């Protein structure tokens, strides 16, 4: 299985885990360096205990700890802290801060910028240490009037942990060694400040990844050499071949050296932990190897052949060392522990099965020869047994045994070792696959017993390997087959719908990591088998970390916890997975059990969530469903326990007492309903640069006599003149309406009076219309009488008489202006209207006259 072989190797952001692991005894904060006032995005439990604030109360407060300032906090130190944040520097300060209960405490504060892969400062790491015991006792109202010794005694008793660290030294010693001790304790090396970025798991330079190409090739070499050992060791022990051949001795020595090198490599090779994580810590690797396979590997690598190669070695000792060679068969354990690596390939499985069958036949052949060689000669009578298969084989091939009476007094001759081995292997193969052909048959009791045992083993082995291999492997590796089937289906799906490469890799990594965590076990299916009571107990056990770590569940009854546990679900997230998208509905409450996540709003990290944090929405206080204001993305492999909104409200409605306690005690580390208002430092800097740029710009000055300035002044004067004329025209329109109304009213009231007055009026004293005509006439022309137009003149005169004094003044002024123009009028007889006709009509005087004159004449017309 790839998940079991490789482990969880996807790129992930392990920044928070590294900081927590390497600063386990330090109180620290993490602040966003790209937002104004550098808000806190994470605080560990040590800082919460040290300051008295809850983590949710610290979130989004300034990383300068301005919320902990008090009247005794030094103003200069505050300014230096802000300058350090502004300049992205790394400095240390001794500052007096106040806890939540307003108790003053001296802190040793260290600020360090955290950079990402682009060398941009994205976070600030602020560490804190209580150094009150090293400072002068703080004076307050309760200690006013006390002696220095009394105040020092009180400061020491308030910090028991500090008392255990201190030794009885005088005041001068404390002050002289204060800075050196603190620098030694709080000095942050480069290794404790990892970058905030997504990266693949890193290993030390001398550590080898267990899934790299070199290690995979090395494992196959070890597999081949293991089979070589499994073949040669039984052969050498059974046939008692003393390795006088230098070639074989060198070859076996090289094999031993390679296995020794493998032991060294195993001390520097990563392995997969119980949780699927890749363990690269050298200390953990060594301890794991020493506890598992080190002893077996060491025994299998001892140089037995070198000791057995000397000529002067006693026969008994030589036989002992030859027998100890069997210990090398323990190297087969290397194949057993890495069998899952080779079972991923179908061809490898077939080769391994054939090799196992042949290896078993080889071992049985060696044993068969050892039994025959031991029983062919009767040691009591020193005679050879003619019914032995060795004697019959020697006779059939023409190499019989003969007794050397003149020499050593032992039997000599017989078949060669190669012929003996091939014959033994032939017999074992025929016995394993069938029942034999009878040409080689057991005759002694020992041979018959061995043959029976071999047939039993052979039948079982034959049936296992060649008969039911598919069924057995399906039963043994049902989950593995299901896993591979699922992977194949997913690959086909991704290929069919042409899913992008990046998304495809995320899908495959999620499936592999989820399988590694769950081992292919369907939790819901298992729980469905159990009865209700047992299912509730199992769910309480599965969610015990949530119930034990959060104070909101402490007052819950056993029945309430069981009801909640059944509703909880466990989800596993891979690095880069989004748990919430901005804008989608927040319908779940999430508890972080392991891993770390980041909350991103407007492309800025506003919070980093770790073990024990809670995020979501306060459903029990709100009536509407919230929209997520930010994205929640996994930085590492995370385990989240979630509960749906409807399920939680159902339990809270039933358990009213628990609902009140739950509402009071559960504090969300990140409420996705509330949007954080902030300003980016980059935006502030841009605004400041724009203001400086506008301030430093030189104003554009144009001389007074410049043609452009004169042109614009002319346009401005013309615009003002048009505005004045428009205003006057508007006033004349109002007077026109008033004049028209007044004339109608006068004509209706006194029609006869107007006619008589017109006839009685002499021509020389005419007013109104005649006066207008005389003024409009060319200079030098005599004034017209009212001969033909008496009637019209009378009407116009009367109309002018009835005008109001203000209108008369305006008309007279306009006529005086218009009189200066030369207008030649031709009279026409018009008995119905009394108007003159000319090329320039009075109602079209605006074409050659001003709009003011045109308006007045149009009023007179009516």
Secondary structure, DSSP 8 states (H G I E B T S, - for coil): -HHHHH-B-S-B--HHHHHHHHTTT-EEEEEETTBTT-BEEEE-HHHHHHH---HHHHTTSBTT-GGG--TTS-HHHHHHHHHHHHTT--EEEEEEEE-TT--EEEEEEEEEEEE-TTS-EEEEEEEEEE-GGGS-----GGGTT--HHHHHHHHHHT-HHHHHH-----HHHHHHHHHHHHHHHH---GGGS--SS-B-----TT-B-TTSHHHHHHHHHHHHHHHHHHHHHHHHHHHT-----HHHHHHHHHHHHHHHHHHHHHTTB-EE-TTSBEE--HHHHHHHHHHTTHHHHHHTTS-HHHHHT-TTS-HHHHHHHHHHGGGGGGGHHHHHHTHHHHTTSHHHHHHHHHHHHHHHHHHHHHHHHHHHHHHSEETTTTEE-TTSHHHHHHHHTT--EEE-TTTTSSEEE---HHHHHHHHHHHHHHHHHSS--SSS---SHHHHHHHHHHHHHHHHHHIIIIISHHHHHHHHTHHHHHHHHHHHHHHHHHHHTT--HHHHHHHHHHHHHHHHHHTT--HHHHHHHS-HHHHHHHHHHHTHHHHHH-GGGTT--HHHHHHHHHH-EEEEE-TT-EEE-TTSEE-EEEEEEES-EEEEETTEEEEEE-TT-EEE--GGG-SS-EE--SEEEESS-EEEEEEEHHHHHHHHHH-HHHHHHHHHH---SEETTS-----BHHHHHHHHHHHHHHHH-------TT-HHHHHHHHHHHHHHHHHHHHHHHHHHHHHHHHHHHHHHHHHHH-HHHHHHHHHHS-STT--THHHHHHHHS-TT-----STTTHHHHHHHHHHHHTS-HHHHHHHHHHHHHHHTS---------TTT-----SS-GGGGGGTS-HHHHHHHHHHH-
